[in-house]
């Protein structure tokens, strides 16, 4: 059964470029309600654990290094049809292929530094949200 929540992270590249407010604004303007929000920094160990599903991939080391290089903003968002609508809002992983007006088209600089993460399923949204937030931190 589909839930109406998704998980996102504003990645270090977008935080470094001072795009937190603009990206959060796009999310709320698209009708998403912020359920949980956290400004934090992942250690290499935490980034490796979060992205463990990609451990065997050749880009894993670079991904861990990138995701632990600076602060991120983690959030749980709520909206009807959250997963699908959020994936449309953020755009394709490769910003060159992302549709005009999407977060990645506007703020990503490359396929590796693509500004935001968005859950790809209800199951992963729960796992990813639970990684960052306790029940006491959700509203």
Beta strands, then each sheet from edge to edge (+ up, - down):
strand 1: 5-10
strand 2: 33-40
strand 3: 72-78
strand 4: 116-118
sheet 1: 2+ 3- 1+ 4-
end
